[in-house]
Amino acid sequence: MAIRLPRITHAKLLRQWSSLAGNHIPKGCFAVYVGESEKKRFVVPISFLNHPSFQQLLNQAEEEFGFDHPTGALTIPCSEEFFVDLTSQLS
């Protein structure tokens, strides 16, 4: 039986993981930039790639930005709040 973290705790965990990672991305993870105007960096587990909801976000990112990202990481075109809500459901 899996235990779900509350939404706020999950959001904090994502942010802390991202800030602790700095430029280093832990094995089994990748970085994405999220936000509509100001982009925030998140480090997320590769396992998210298996989820249809996350794949849909990636398709939107491809349509809007293509795969040439000057930041060196994927940019996902959604609000930070939406991203945190979505990823809290995936873990």
N, C-alpha and C positions, 0 to 999 in steps of 0.2 A: 504494500500500500504506500503510495507516494504522499508526501506532505507538501502542500502548496504554501509558499511564502506569501504573506500579505502583499498587496500591490506596492505599498510604499517601501517595504523592505526590499522587494525585488528591484525597484527603481534605484534605491540606494546602492544595492549590490552591483548593478550594472555600472553605475557612475563610479563607484569606488574601484571596481575592477578596471575600468577604463583609465582612471587617473593613476592607479598604481602601475598599470602596464607601461605608461609613458609612451615611448616609441617602440618598446618591446611588446610583441604579441605572443602570449603563451601558446604552446603547442595545443592544437585542437581548437583554436579560436581564429577569428578574423576581425578586422576593424571595419566599421561603417561610420559614415557621417550622416547625421539625421537633423532635420530642421528645415523650416521653410525660408527663413531669412538668415538667422545665425545658426551655423552648423555646429553640433556637438558630436564629439567622437565617442563611440561605444565599442567595446570589445565584446563579441558574442561567440558562443560556442558554435562550431561547425554543424552540430546536430540540428540547428535551426534550419539548415538548408533542406532538410527532409520534410518540413512542414509546408503544406499547400498555401497557408496564409502568408508565410514568409516568402515563398516562391512568387506569389502574386506581387508582393512589394518589389522584389527583384525585377520582375517583368516591367513594372512601372518605372523603375530606375533606368532600365535599359532603354525604354521608349523616350524618356525625358533627357537622359544624359549620355546614353551610349555606354561604352566601356572604357573610354579615355577619361580618366579622373586625375586632374592635376594634384589633388590632395594625396594620391597614392592609395586611397581606399575607396570603396564604393560609397556613393552618395545616394541616400534614400529620400525620395521626395514626399515626406509626410511630417506631421508635427511630432515633436518630441513626446508629447503626451500620448498620442496614438501609438507610437513605436513602443513605449514602455507598457502600455496596456496590452498590446499584441504579444510582446515577448513574455509578459507575466503569465499569459495563457499557455505559452509553449513549453515552459520549464516544468 
